[in-house]
Amino acid sequence: MMYTEKISGLQLFYLMAGYVLGTAIILGLGLKSKQDAWIFILVGMSGSLILMAVFTQLASYYPGDSLVEMLPKIIGKFLSYPVILLYILHFTYSAARAGRELGDLIVTTILSETPIFVVIASFMVLMIYCLRGGVEAFARMAEIVFPIYIFSLILIWILLFSVDQFDIKNLTPILGNGLVPVLKDAFPTAINFPFGETIVIMMLFPHLGNSKHARRIGMSIILVGGLLLTVNSIMMISVLGPEIYSRDIFSLLSATQMVSVADFLERFDALVILMMVAGVFFKVGAFTFAAAVGISQLLRLKQTRSVCLGLGSIIPPLSLVTASSFVEHIEFGFKYYVTYVHTILQIILPILFLCIAFIRKKWGQR
Protein backbone atom coordinates (compact mmCIF):
# COMPACT_ATOMS: atom_id res chain seq x y z
CA MET A 1 0.00 0.00 0.00
CA MET A 2 1.45 3.36 -0.97
CA TYR A 3 1.63 5.88 1.86
CA THR A 4 1.32 9.14 -0.04
CA GLU A 5 -0.14 11.00 2.93
CA LYS A 6 2.57 12.07 5.36
CA ILE A 7 2.36 13.62 8.81
CA SER A 8 5.10 15.39 10.76
CA GLY A 9 6.69 14.06 13.94
CA LEU A 10 5.05 16.84 15.97
CA GLN A 11 1.60 15.99 14.58
CA LEU A 12 2.09 12.33 15.49
CA PHE A 13 3.22 13.38 18.98
CA TYR A 14 0.14 15.61 19.50
CA LEU A 15 -2.15 12.91 18.19
CA MET A 16 -0.75 10.08 20.32
CA ALA A 17 -0.18 12.13 23.50
CA GLY A 18 -3.83 13.22 23.31
CA TYR A 19 -4.71 9.57 22.70
CA VAL A 20 -2.85 8.41 25.85
CA LEU A 21 -4.61 11.06 27.98
CA GLY A 22 -7.92 10.43 26.14
CA THR A 23 -10.37 8.77 28.51
CA ALA A 24 -7.70 7.97 31.13
CA ILE A 25 -7.54 11.53 32.45
CA ILE A 26 -11.31 11.60 33.13
CA LEU A 27 -11.62 8.04 34.48
CA GLY A 28 -9.46 7.82 37.61
CA LEU A 29 -6.53 5.41 37.26
CA GLY A 30 -5.29 3.10 40.00
CA LEU A 31 -8.45 3.42 42.11
CA LYS A 32 -7.55 0.39 44.26
CA SER A 33 -4.18 1.93 45.10
CA LYS A 34 -5.96 4.94 46.69
CA GLN A 35 -3.36 7.55 47.72
CA ASP A 36 -0.65 5.62 45.85
CA ALA A 37 -2.47 5.92 42.51
CA TRP A 38 0.24 8.24 41.19
CA ILE A 39 2.90 5.56 41.90
CA PHE A 40 0.65 3.05 40.11
CA ILE A 41 0.73 5.33 37.01
CA LEU A 42 4.53 5.79 37.19
CA VAL A 43 5.01 2.00 37.36
CA GLY A 44 2.76 1.62 34.30
CA MET A 45 4.68 4.33 32.47
CA SER A 46 8.07 2.68 33.19
CA GLY A 47 6.88 -0.70 31.91
CA SER A 48 5.38 0.94 28.84
CA LEU A 49 8.69 2.51 27.82
CA ILE A 50 9.96 -1.07 27.29
CA LEU A 51 6.80 -1.84 25.31
CA MET A 52 7.28 1.24 23.12
CA ALA A 53 10.88 0.10 22.47
CA VAL A 54 9.38 -3.19 21.20
CA PHE A 55 6.94 -1.36 18.87
CA THR A 56 9.61 0.97 17.46
CA GLN A 57 12.13 -1.86 17.01
CA LEU A 58 9.56 -3.82 14.98
CA ALA A 59 8.92 -0.68 12.91
CA SER A 60 12.68 -0.33 12.26
CA TYR A 61 12.94 -4.00 11.18
CA TYR A 62 10.11 -3.50 8.66
CA PRO A 63 10.33 0.17 7.60
CA GLY A 64 7.27 1.47 5.77
CA ASP A 65 5.09 -1.44 6.93
CA SER A 66 2.12 -1.16 9.25
CA LEU A 67 1.48 -3.85 11.89
CA VAL A 68 -0.91 -5.63 9.49
CA GLU A 69 1.65 -5.63 6.67
CA MET A 70 4.57 -6.86 8.77
CA LEU A 71 2.72 -9.80 10.38
CA PRO A 72 2.75 -12.08 7.27
CA LYS A 73 6.51 -11.39 6.98
CA ILE A 74 7.04 -12.34 10.63
CA ILE A 75 4.74 -15.33 11.27
CA GLY A 76 3.80 -16.37 7.73
CA LYS A 77 0.72 -15.79 5.61
CA PHE A 78 -1.69 -18.35 7.08
CA LEU A 79 -0.90 -17.76 10.75
CA SER A 80 -1.12 -14.00 10.32
CA TYR A 81 -4.76 -13.88 9.12
CA PRO A 82 -6.43 -14.83 12.43
CA VAL A 83 -4.00 -12.58 14.36
CA ILE A 84 -4.73 -9.60 12.06
CA LEU A 85 -8.46 -10.22 12.53
CA LEU A 86 -7.98 -10.19 16.30
CA TYR A 87 -6.23 -6.81 16.12
CA ILE A 88 -8.93 -5.34 13.85
CA LEU A 89 -11.64 -6.53 16.28
CA HIS A 90 -9.64 -5.13 19.20
CA PHE A 91 -9.32 -1.70 17.56
CA THR A 92 -13.02 -1.62 16.63
CA TYR A 93 -14.23 -2.70 20.07
CA SER A 94 -11.87 -0.28 21.83
CA ALA A 95 -13.25 2.59 19.73
CA ALA A 96 -16.76 1.52 20.79
CA ARG A 97 -15.70 1.46 24.46
CA ALA A 98 -14.31 5.01 24.30
CA GLY A 99 -17.51 6.17 22.59
CA ARG A 100 -19.59 4.59 25.36
CA GLU A 101 -17.56 6.41 28.05
CA LEU A 102 -18.14 9.74 26.30
CA GLY A 103 -21.86 9.03 25.88
CA ASP A 104 -22.33 8.15 29.54
CA LEU A 105 -20.46 11.22 30.78
CA ILE A 106 -22.47 13.59 28.58
CA VAL A 107 -25.83 11.95 29.36
CA THR A 108 -25.21 11.99 33.14
CA THR A 109 -24.01 15.61 33.15
CA ILE A 110 -25.39 17.98 30.52
CA LEU A 111 -27.81 16.15 28.20
CA SER A 112 -29.82 14.07 30.66
CA GLU A 113 -32.93 13.90 28.43
CA THR A 114 -31.03 12.86 25.29
CA PRO A 115 -30.81 9.14 24.42
CA ILE A 116 -27.22 7.96 24.75
CA PHE A 117 -27.31 6.44 21.25
CA VAL A 118 -27.96 9.89 19.74
CA VAL A 119 -24.93 11.34 21.57
CA ILE A 120 -22.56 8.55 20.44
CA ALA A 121 -23.92 8.46 16.87
CA SER A 122 -23.63 12.27 16.48
CA PHE A 123 -20.02 12.15 17.68
CA MET A 124 -19.31 9.27 15.30
CA VAL A 125 -20.69 11.20 12.30
CA LEU A 126 -18.19 14.01 13.01
CA MET A 127 -15.40 11.47 13.53
CA ILE A 128 -16.01 9.73 10.19
CA TYR A 129 -16.26 13.09 8.42
CA CYS A 130 -12.78 13.93 9.74
CA LEU A 131 -11.28 10.50 8.97
CA ARG A 132 -12.62 10.49 5.40
CA GLY A 133 -10.27 13.45 4.83
CA GLY A 134 -7.42 11.02 5.47
CA VAL A 135 -4.71 10.82 8.11
CA GLU A 136 -3.39 14.31 7.25
CA ALA A 137 -6.72 15.95 8.09
CA PHE A 138 -6.90 13.95 11.33
CA ALA A 139 -3.34 14.94 12.29
CA ARG A 140 -3.99 18.62 11.51
CA MET A 141 -7.09 18.50 13.67
CA ALA A 142 -4.95 17.04 16.50
CA GLU A 143 -2.52 19.93 16.01
CA ILE A 144 -5.34 22.39 16.73
CA VAL A 145 -7.10 20.44 19.49
CA PHE A 146 -4.13 19.24 21.59
CA PRO A 147 -2.76 22.66 22.70
CA ILE A 148 -6.30 23.73 23.70
CA TYR A 149 -6.68 20.44 25.58
CA ILE A 150 -3.46 20.97 27.55
CA PHE A 151 -4.35 24.61 28.26
CA SER A 152 -7.74 23.49 29.68
CA LEU A 153 -6.07 20.83 31.81
CA ILE A 154 -3.53 23.26 33.31
CA LEU A 155 -6.30 25.80 33.92
CA ILE A 156 -8.29 23.18 35.86
CA TRP A 157 -5.23 22.28 37.95
CA ILE A 158 -4.66 25.96 38.82
CA LEU A 159 -8.33 26.32 39.81
CA LEU A 160 -8.14 23.20 42.00
CA PHE A 161 -5.62 24.98 44.25
CA SER A 162 -8.44 27.34 45.25
CA VAL A 163 -10.64 24.51 46.61
CA ASP A 164 -10.88 24.63 50.43
CA GLN A 165 -10.53 20.85 50.74
CA PHE A 166 -7.23 20.82 48.79
CA ASP A 167 -4.66 19.11 51.02
CA ILE A 168 -1.42 17.56 49.78
CA LYS A 169 -1.35 15.48 53.01
CA ASN A 170 -4.05 13.29 51.42
CA LEU A 171 -1.16 11.57 49.61
CA THR A 172 0.18 10.17 52.90
CA PRO A 173 1.05 7.57 54.01
CA ILE A 174 3.03 6.98 50.81
CA LEU A 175 3.21 3.20 50.26
CA GLY A 176 1.45 2.64 53.61
CA ASN A 177 0.97 -1.07 52.79
CA GLY A 178 4.35 -1.40 51.07
CA LEU A 179 5.25 -1.49 47.38
CA VAL A 180 4.01 -5.03 46.64
CA PRO A 181 0.21 -4.29 46.57
CA VAL A 182 0.78 -1.34 44.21
CA LEU A 183 2.95 -3.46 41.91
CA LYS A 184 0.33 -6.26 41.96
CA ASP A 185 -2.35 -3.74 40.91
CA ALA A 186 -0.09 -2.10 38.33
CA PHE A 187 0.89 -5.31 36.47
CA PRO A 188 -0.47 -5.61 33.90
CA THR A 189 -3.36 -3.11 34.26
CA ALA A 190 -1.32 0.11 34.43
CA ILE A 191 0.76 -0.88 31.40
CA ASN A 192 -2.28 -2.00 29.39
CA PHE A 193 -4.47 1.03 29.95
CA PRO A 194 -3.82 3.60 28.64
CA PHE A 195 -0.15 3.13 27.66
CA GLY A 196 -0.30 -0.32 26.02
CA GLU A 197 -3.03 0.94 23.70
CA THR A 198 -0.31 2.93 21.91
CA ILE A 199 0.16 -0.21 19.79
CA VAL A 200 -2.08 1.79 17.42
CA ILE A 201 1.02 3.89 16.61
CA MET A 202 2.27 0.93 14.55
CA MET A 203 -0.56 1.62 12.11
CA LEU A 204 0.54 5.28 11.90
CA PHE A 205 4.34 4.87 11.60
CA PRO A 206 4.24 4.33 7.79
CA HIS A 207 2.67 7.81 7.45
CA LEU A 208 5.47 9.47 9.43
CA GLY A 209 7.43 11.90 7.22
CA ASN A 210 10.80 11.10 8.80
CA SER A 211 10.85 7.58 10.21
CA LYS A 212 14.26 8.14 11.86
CA HIS A 213 12.52 9.96 14.71
CA ALA A 214 10.02 7.14 15.38
CA ARG A 215 11.64 5.93 18.61
CA ARG A 216 12.17 9.41 20.05
CA ILE A 217 8.54 10.36 19.33
CA GLY A 218 7.26 7.07 20.79
CA MET A 219 9.23 7.46 24.02
CA SER A 220 8.26 11.11 24.46
CA ILE A 221 4.57 10.21 24.01
CA ILE A 222 4.75 7.72 26.90
CA LEU A 223 6.80 10.09 29.11
CA VAL A 224 4.66 13.19 28.56
CA GLY A 225 1.37 11.25 28.80
CA GLY A 226 2.53 9.41 31.93
CA LEU A 227 3.78 12.53 33.73
CA LEU A 228 0.58 14.50 32.96
CA LEU A 229 -1.56 11.59 34.25
CA THR A 230 0.63 11.38 37.38
CA VAL A 231 0.26 15.09 38.18
CA ASN A 232 -3.47 14.80 37.47
CA SER A 233 -3.93 11.92 39.94
CA ILE A 234 -1.94 13.84 42.61
CA MET A 235 -4.30 16.82 42.14
CA MET A 236 -7.41 14.59 42.29
CA ILE A 237 -6.31 12.82 45.50
CA SER A 238 -5.32 16.15 47.11
CA VAL A 239 -8.82 17.53 46.47
CA LEU A 240 -11.06 14.47 46.95
CA GLY A 241 -9.05 12.41 49.43
CA PRO A 242 -8.06 8.76 48.78
CA GLU A 243 -11.42 7.26 49.86
CA ILE A 244 -13.61 9.29 47.48
CA TYR A 245 -10.99 8.99 44.72
CA SER A 246 -11.07 5.18 44.97
CA ARG A 247 -14.87 5.08 44.56
CA ASP A 248 -15.53 7.88 42.06
CA ILE A 249 -15.51 6.93 38.37
CA PHE A 250 -15.39 10.53 37.06
CA SER A 251 -12.92 11.91 39.62
CA LEU A 252 -11.77 14.90 37.54
CA LEU A 253 -15.37 16.01 37.08
CA SER A 254 -16.15 15.66 40.81
CA ALA A 255 -13.06 17.64 41.77
CA THR A 256 -13.76 20.41 39.24
CA GLN A 257 -17.34 20.77 40.50
CA MET A 258 -15.89 21.80 43.88
CA VAL A 259 -14.17 24.86 42.36
CA SER A 260 -15.73 28.15 43.41
CA VAL A 261 -13.64 31.31 43.08
CA ALA A 262 -15.04 34.01 45.42
CA ASP A 263 -18.54 32.52 44.97
CA PHE A 264 -18.46 34.11 41.55
CA LEU A 265 -16.59 31.81 39.15
CA GLU A 266 -18.25 28.38 39.23
CA ARG A 267 -19.41 25.51 37.00
CA PHE A 268 -16.08 24.66 35.40
CA ASP A 269 -17.33 21.12 34.78
CA ALA A 270 -18.19 22.20 31.22
CA LEU A 271 -14.42 22.47 30.69
CA VAL A 272 -13.98 18.83 31.78
CA ILE A 273 -16.71 17.71 29.39
CA LEU A 274 -15.02 19.65 26.58
CA MET A 275 -11.76 17.85 27.46
CA MET A 276 -13.51 14.48 27.44
CA VAL A 277 -14.89 15.20 23.95
CA ALA A 278 -11.38 16.20 22.77
CA GLY A 279 -9.77 13.16 24.44
CA VAL A 280 -12.29 10.74 22.94
CA PHE A 281 -11.76 12.43 19.57
CA PHE A 282 -8.08 11.31 19.67
CA LYS A 283 -8.93 7.87 21.00
CA VAL A 284 -11.87 6.90 18.80
CA GLY A 285 -10.19 8.50 15.78
CA ALA A 286 -6.94 6.55 16.16
CA PHE A 287 -8.70 3.23 16.87
CA THR A 288 -11.15 3.67 13.96
CA PHE A 289 -8.35 4.69 11.59
CA ALA A 290 -6.24 1.68 12.66
CA ALA A 291 -9.18 -0.70 12.15
CA ALA A 292 -10.01 0.85 8.75
CA VAL A 293 -6.41 0.61 7.51
CA GLY A 294 -6.19 -2.95 8.85
CA ILE A 295 -9.33 -4.03 6.98
CA SER A 296 -8.20 -2.29 3.76
CA GLN A 297 -4.79 -3.97 3.87
CA LEU A 298 -6.22 -7.38 4.73
CA LEU A 299 -8.75 -7.24 1.86
CA ARG A 300 -6.28 -5.44 -0.48
CA LEU A 301 -8.57 -2.45 -0.97
CA LYS A 302 -7.19 0.69 -2.61
CA GLN A 303 -8.82 3.14 -0.15
CA THR A 304 -10.17 3.34 3.41
CA ARG A 305 -13.06 5.80 2.99
CA SER A 306 -15.82 3.25 2.48
CA VAL A 307 -14.35 1.14 5.32
CA CYS A 308 -14.48 4.18 7.65
CA LEU A 309 -18.12 4.64 6.72
CA GLY A 310 -18.88 0.99 7.52
CA LEU A 311 -17.07 1.19 10.87
CA GLY A 312 -18.93 4.42 11.67
CA SER A 313 -22.23 2.57 11.39
CA ILE A 314 -21.02 -0.43 13.47
CA ILE A 315 -19.34 1.38 16.40
CA PRO A 316 -22.35 3.27 17.98
CA PRO A 317 -24.59 0.14 18.31
CA LEU A 318 -21.58 -1.95 19.41
CA SER A 319 -20.82 0.53 22.21
CA LEU A 320 -24.27 -0.07 23.71
CA VAL A 321 -24.71 -3.79 23.03
CA THR A 322 -21.70 -4.91 25.08
CA ALA A 323 -22.95 -3.69 28.50
CA SER A 324 -26.38 -2.81 29.86
CA SER A 325 -25.10 -0.16 32.27
CA PHE A 326 -22.00 2.00 32.68
CA VAL A 327 -20.99 0.18 35.88
CA GLU A 328 -21.13 -3.12 34.00
CA HIS A 329 -19.14 -1.54 31.14
CA ILE A 330 -16.34 -0.40 33.48
CA GLU A 331 -16.34 -3.68 35.43
CA PHE A 332 -16.09 -5.84 32.30
CA GLY A 333 -13.42 -3.52 30.90
CA PHE A 334 -11.03 -3.58 33.82
CA LYS A 335 -11.76 -7.07 35.13
CA TYR A 336 -11.59 -9.00 31.86
CA TYR A 337 -10.82 -6.97 28.74
CA VAL A 338 -7.86 -4.94 30.00
CA THR A 339 -6.51 -7.80 32.14
CA TYR A 340 -6.63 -10.58 29.55
CA VAL A 341 -7.23 -9.34 25.99
CA HIS A 342 -4.95 -6.29 26.32
CA THR A 343 -2.19 -8.38 27.93
CA ILE A 344 -2.21 -10.88 25.07
CA LEU A 345 -2.55 -8.40 22.17
CA GLN A 346 -0.49 -5.50 23.52
CA ILE A 347 2.26 -7.15 25.58
CA ILE A 348 2.73 -10.89 24.91
CA LEU A 349 2.23 -10.99 21.11
CA PRO A 350 4.36 -7.90 20.23
CA ILE A 351 7.26 -9.26 22.32
CA LEU A 352 6.85 -12.65 20.62
CA PHE A 353 6.78 -10.96 17.17
CA LEU A 354 9.98 -9.08 18.01
CA CYS A 355 11.75 -12.29 19.04
CA ILE A 356 10.72 -14.03 15.80
CA ALA A 357 11.64 -10.96 13.70
CA PHE A 358 15.04 -10.79 15.42
CA ILE A 359 15.74 -14.49 14.71
CA ARG A 360 14.59 -14.06 11.08
CA LYS A 361 16.90 -11.05 10.60
CA LYS A 362 19.90 -12.88 12.06
CA TRP A 363 19.11 -16.02 10.08
CA GLY A 364 18.61 -13.99 6.90
CA GLN A 365 21.99 -12.31 7.30
CA ARG A 366 23.72 -15.68 7.64
C-alpha positions as CSV (number, residue, x, y, z in Angstrom):
1,M,0.0,0.0,0.0
2,M,1.4,3.4,-1.0
3,Y,1.6,5.9,1.9
4,T,1.3,9.1,0.0
5,E,-0.1,11.0,2.9
6,K,2.6,12.1,5.4
7,I,2.4,13.6,8.8
8,S,5.1,15.4,10.8
9,G,6.7,14.1,13.9
10,L,5.0,16.8,16.0
11,Q,1.6,16.0,14.6
12,L,2.1,12.3,15.5
13,F,3.2,13.4,19.0
14,Y,0.1,15.6,19.5
15,L,-2.2,12.9,18.2
16,M,-0.8,10.1,20.3
17,A,-0.2,12.1,23.5
18,G,-3.8,13.2,23.3
19,Y,-4.7,9.6,22.7
20,V,-2.9,8.4,25.9
21,L,-4.6,11.1,28.0
22,G,-7.9,10.4,26.1
23,T,-10.4,8.8,28.5
24,A,-7.7,8.0,31.1
25,I,-7.5,11.5,32.5
26,I,-11.3,11.6,33.1
27,L,-11.6,8.0,34.5
28,G,-9.5,7.8,37.6
29,L,-6.5,5.4,37.3
30,G,-5.3,3.1,40.0
31,L,-8.5,3.4,42.1
32,K,-7.5,0.4,44.3
33,S,-4.2,1.9,45.1
34,K,-6.0,4.9,46.7
35,Q,-3.4,7.6,47.7
36,D,-0.6,5.6,45.8
37,A,-2.5,5.9,42.5
38,W,0.2,8.2,41.2
39,I,2.9,5.6,41.9
40,F,0.6,3.0,40.1
41,I,0.7,5.3,37.0
42,L,4.5,5.8,37.2
43,V,5.0,2.0,37.4
44,G,2.8,1.6,34.3
45,M,4.7,4.3,32.5
46,S,8.1,2.7,33.2
47,G,6.9,-0.7,31.9
48,S,5.4,0.9,28.8
49,L,8.7,2.5,27.8
50,I,10.0,-1.1,27.3
51,L,6.8,-1.8,25.3
52,M,7.3,1.2,23.1
53,A,10.9,0.1,22.5
54,V,9.4,-3.2,21.2
55,F,6.9,-1.4,18.9
56,T,9.6,1.0,17.5
57,Q,12.1,-1.9,17.0
58,L,9.6,-3.8,15.0
59,A,8.9,-0.7,12.9
60,S,12.7,-0.3,12.3
61,Y,12.9,-4.0,11.2
62,Y,10.1,-3.5,8.7
63,P,10.3,0.2,7.6
64,G,7.3,1.5,5.8
65,D,5.1,-1.4,6.9
66,S,2.1,-1.2,9.3
67,L,1.5,-3.8,11.9
68,V,-0.9,-5.6,9.5
69,E,1.6,-5.6,6.7
70,M,4.6,-6.9,8.8
71,L,2.7,-9.8,10.4
72,P,2.7,-12.1,7.3
73,K,6.5,-11.4,7.0
74,I,7.0,-12.3,10.6
75,I,4.7,-15.3,11.3
76,G,3.8,-16.4,7.7
77,K,0.7,-15.8,5.6
78,F,-1.7,-18.4,7.1
79,L,-0.9,-17.8,10.8
80,S,-1.1,-14.0,10.3
81,Y,-4.8,-13.9,9.1
82,P,-6.4,-14.8,12.4
83,V,-4.0,-12.6,14.4
84,I,-4.7,-9.6,12.1
85,L,-8.5,-10.2,12.5
86,L,-8.0,-10.2,16.3
87,Y,-6.2,-6.8,16.1
88,I,-8.9,-5.3,13.8
89,L,-11.6,-6.5,16.3
90,H,-9.6,-5.1,19.2
91,F,-9.3,-1.7,17.6
92,T,-13.0,-1.6,16.6
93,Y,-14.2,-2.7,20.1
94,S,-11.9,-0.3,21.8
95,A,-13.3,2.6,19.7
96,A,-16.8,1.5,20.8
97,R,-15.7,1.5,24.5
98,A,-14.3,5.0,24.3
99,G,-17.5,6.2,22.6
100,R,-19.6,4.6,25.4
101,E,-17.6,6.4,28.0
102,L,-18.1,9.7,26.3
103,G,-21.9,9.0,25.9
104,D,-22.3,8.2,29.5
105,L,-20.5,11.2,30.8
106,I,-22.5,13.6,28.6
107,V,-25.8,12.0,29.4
108,T,-25.2,12.0,33.1
109,T,-24.0,15.6,33.1
110,I,-25.4,18.0,30.5
111,L,-27.8,16.2,28.2
112,S,-29.8,14.1,30.7
113,E,-32.9,13.9,28.4
114,T,-31.0,12.9,25.3
115,P,-30.8,9.1,24.4
116,I,-27.2,8.0,24.8
117,F,-27.3,6.4,21.2
118,V,-28.0,9.9,19.7
119,V,-24.9,11.3,21.6
120,I,-22.6,8.5,20.4
121,A,-23.9,8.5,16.9
122,S,-23.6,12.3,16.5
123,F,-20.0,12.1,17.7
124,M,-19.3,9.3,15.3
125,V,-20.7,11.2,12.3
126,L,-18.2,14.0,13.0
127,M,-15.4,11.5,13.5
128,I,-16.0,9.7,10.2
129,Y,-16.3,13.1,8.4
130,C,-12.8,13.9,9.7
131,L,-11.3,10.5,9.0
132,R,-12.6,10.5,5.4
133,G,-10.3,13.4,4.8
134,G,-7.4,11.0,5.5
135,V,-4.7,10.8,8.1
136,E,-3.4,14.3,7.2
137,A,-6.7,16.0,8.1
138,F,-6.9,13.9,11.3
139,A,-3.3,14.9,12.3
140,R,-4.0,18.6,11.5
141,M,-7.1,18.5,13.7
142,A,-5.0,17.0,16.5
143,E,-2.5,19.9,16.0
144,I,-5.3,22.4,16.7
145,V,-7.1,20.4,19.5
146,F,-4.1,19.2,21.6
147,P,-2.8,22.7,22.7
148,I,-6.3,23.7,23.7
149,Y,-6.7,20.4,25.6
150,I,-3.5,21.0,27.5
151,F,-4.3,24.6,28.3
152,S,-7.7,23.5,29.7
153,L,-6.1,20.8,31.8
154,I,-3.5,23.3,33.3
155,L,-6.3,25.8,33.9
156,I,-8.3,23.2,35.9
157,W,-5.2,22.3,38.0
158,I,-4.7,26.0,38.8
159,L,-8.3,26.3,39.8
160,L,-8.1,23.2,42.0
161,F,-5.6,25.0,44.3
162,S,-8.4,27.3,45.2
163,V,-10.6,24.5,46.6
164,D,-10.9,24.6,50.4
165,Q,-10.5,20.8,50.7
166,F,-7.2,20.8,48.8
167,D,-4.7,19.1,51.0
168,I,-1.4,17.6,49.8
169,K,-1.3,15.5,53.0
170,N,-4.0,13.3,51.4
171,L,-1.2,11.6,49.6
172,T,0.2,10.2,52.9
173,P,1.0,7.6,54.0
174,I,3.0,7.0,50.8
175,L,3.2,3.2,50.3
176,G,1.5,2.6,53.6
177,N,1.0,-1.1,52.8
178,G,4.3,-1.4,51.1
179,L,5.2,-1.5,47.4
180,V,4.0,-5.0,46.6
181,P,0.2,-4.3,46.6
182,V,0.8,-1.3,44.2
183,L,3.0,-3.5,41.9
184,K,0.3,-6.3,42.0
185,D,-2.3,-3.7,40.9
186,A,-0.1,-2.1,38.3
187,F,0.9,-5.3,36.5
188,P,-0.5,-5.6,33.9
189,T,-3.4,-3.1,34.3
190,A,-1.3,0.1,34.4
191,I,0.8,-0.9,31.4
192,N,-2.3,-2.0,29.4
193,F,-4.5,1.0,29.9
194,P,-3.8,3.6,28.6
195,F,-0.1,3.1,27.7
196,G,-0.3,-0.3,26.0
197,E,-3.0,0.9,23.7
198,T,-0.3,2.9,21.9
199,I,0.2,-0.2,19.8
200,V,-2.1,1.8,17.4
201,I,1.0,3.9,16.6
202,M,2.3,0.9,14.6
203,M,-0.6,1.6,12.1
204,L,0.5,5.3,11.9
205,F,4.3,4.9,11.6
206,P,4.2,4.3,7.8
207,H,2.7,7.8,7.5
208,L,5.5,9.5,9.4
209,G,7.4,11.9,7.2
210,N,10.8,11.1,8.8
211,S,10.8,7.6,10.2
212,K,14.3,8.1,11.9
213,H,12.5,10.0,14.7
214,A,10.0,7.1,15.4
215,R,11.6,5.9,18.6
216,R,12.2,9.4,20.1
217,I,8.5,10.4,19.3
218,G,7.3,7.1,20.8
219,M,9.2,7.5,24.0
220,S,8.3,11.1,24.5
221,I,4.6,10.2,24.0
222,I,4.7,7.7,26.9
223,L,6.8,10.1,29.1
224,V,4.7,13.2,28.6
225,G,1.4,11.3,28.8
226,G,2.5,9.4,31.9
227,L,3.8,12.5,33.7
228,L,0.6,14.5,33.0
229,L,-1.6,11.6,34.2
230,T,0.6,11.4,37.4
231,V,0.3,15.1,38.2
232,N,-3.5,14.8,37.5
233,S,-3.9,11.9,39.9
234,I,-1.9,13.8,42.6
235,M,-4.3,16.8,42.1
236,M,-7.4,14.6,42.3
237,I,-6.3,12.8,45.5
238,S,-5.3,16.1,47.1
239,V,-8.8,17.5,46.5
240,L,-11.1,14.5,46.9
241,G,-9.0,12.4,49.4
242,P,-8.1,8.8,48.8
243,E,-11.4,7.3,49.9
244,I,-13.6,9.3,47.5
245,Y,-11.0,9.0,44.7
246,S,-11.1,5.2,45.0
247,R,-14.9,5.1,44.6
248,D,-15.5,7.9,42.1
249,I,-15.5,6.9,38.4
250,F,-15.4,10.5,37.1
251,S,-12.9,11.9,39.6
252,L,-11.8,14.9,37.5
253,L,-15.4,16.0,37.1
254,S,-16.2,15.7,40.8
255,A,-13.1,17.6,41.8
256,T,-13.8,20.4,39.2
257,Q,-17.3,20.8,40.5
258,M,-15.9,21.8,43.9
259,V,-14.2,24.9,42.4
260,S,-15.7,28.1,43.4
261,V,-13.6,31.3,43.1
262,A,-15.0,34.0,45.4
263,D,-18.5,32.5,45.0
264,F,-18.5,34.1,41.5
265,L,-16.6,31.8,39.1
266,E,-18.3,28.4,39.2
267,R,-19.4,25.5,37.0
268,F,-16.1,24.7,35.4
269,D,-17.3,21.1,34.8
270,A,-18.2,22.2,31.2
271,L,-14.4,22.5,30.7
272,V,-14.0,18.8,31.8
273,I,-16.7,17.7,29.4
274,L,-15.0,19.7,26.6
275,M,-11.8,17.9,27.5
276,M,-13.5,14.5,27.4
277,V,-14.9,15.2,23.9
278,A,-11.4,16.2,22.8
279,G,-9.8,13.2,24.4
280,V,-12.3,10.7,22.9
281,F,-11.8,12.4,19.6
282,F,-8.1,11.3,19.7
283,K,-8.9,7.9,21.0
284,V,-11.9,6.9,18.8
285,G,-10.2,8.5,15.8
286,A,-6.9,6.6,16.2
287,F,-8.7,3.2,16.9
288,T,-11.1,3.7,14.0
289,F,-8.3,4.7,11.6
290,A,-6.2,1.7,12.7
291,A,-9.2,-0.7,12.2
292,A,-10.0,0.8,8.7
293,V,-6.4,0.6,7.5
294,G,-6.2,-3.0,8.9
295,I,-9.3,-4.0,7.0
296,S,-8.2,-2.3,3.8
297,Q,-4.8,-4.0,3.9
298,L,-6.2,-7.4,4.7
299,L,-8.8,-7.2,1.9
300,R,-6.3,-5.4,-0.5
301,L,-8.6,-2.5,-1.0
302,K,-7.2,0.7,-2.6
303,Q,-8.8,3.1,-0.2
304,T,-10.2,3.3,3.4
305,R,-13.1,5.8,3.0
306,S,-15.8,3.2,2.5
307,V,-14.4,1.1,5.3
308,C,-14.5,4.2,7.6
309,L,-18.1,4.6,6.7
310,G,-18.9,1.0,7.5
311,L,-17.1,1.2,10.9
312,G,-18.9,4.4,11.7
313,S,-22.2,2.6,11.4
314,I,-21.0,-0.4,13.5
315,I,-19.3,1.4,16.4
316,P,-22.4,3.3,18.0
317,P,-24.6,0.1,18.3
318,L,-21.6,-2.0,19.4
319,S,-20.8,0.5,22.2
320,L,-24.3,-0.1,23.7
321,V,-24.7,-3.8,23.0
322,T,-21.7,-4.9,25.1
323,A,-23.0,-3.7,28.5
324,S,-26.4,-2.8,29.9
325,S,-25.1,-0.2,32.3
326,F,-22.0,2.0,32.7
327,V,-21.0,0.2,35.9
328,E,-21.1,-3.1,34.0
329,H,-19.1,-1.5,31.1
330,I,-16.3,-0.4,33.5
331,E,-16.3,-3.7,35.4
332,F,-16.1,-5.8,32.3
333,G,-13.4,-3.5,30.9
334,F,-11.0,-3.6,33.8
335,K,-11.8,-7.1,35.1
336,Y,-11.6,-9.0,31.9
337,Y,-10.8,-7.0,28.7
338,V,-7.9,-4.9,30.0
339,T,-6.5,-7.8,32.1
340,Y,-6.6,-10.6,29.5
341,V,-7.2,-9.3,26.0
342,H,-5.0,-6.3,26.3
343,T,-2.2,-8.4,27.9
344,I,-2.2,-10.9,25.1
345,L,-2.6,-8.4,22.2
346,Q,-0.5,-5.5,23.5
347,I,2.3,-7.1,25.6
348,I,2.7,-10.9,24.9
349,L,2.2,-11.0,21.1
350,P,4.4,-7.9,20.2
351,I,7.3,-9.3,22.3
352,L,6.9,-12.6,20.6
353,F,6.8,-11.0,17.2
354,L,10.0,-9.1,18.0
355,C,11.8,-12.3,19.0
356,I,10.7,-14.0,15.8
357,A,11.6,-11.0,13.7
358,F,15.0,-10.8,15.4
359,I,15.7,-14.5,14.7
360,R,14.6,-14.1,11.1
361,K,16.9,-11.0,10.6
362,K,19.9,-12.9,12.1
363,W,19.1,-16.0,10.1
364,G,18.6,-14.0,6.9
365,Q,22.0,-12.3,7.3
366,R,23.7,-15.7,7.6
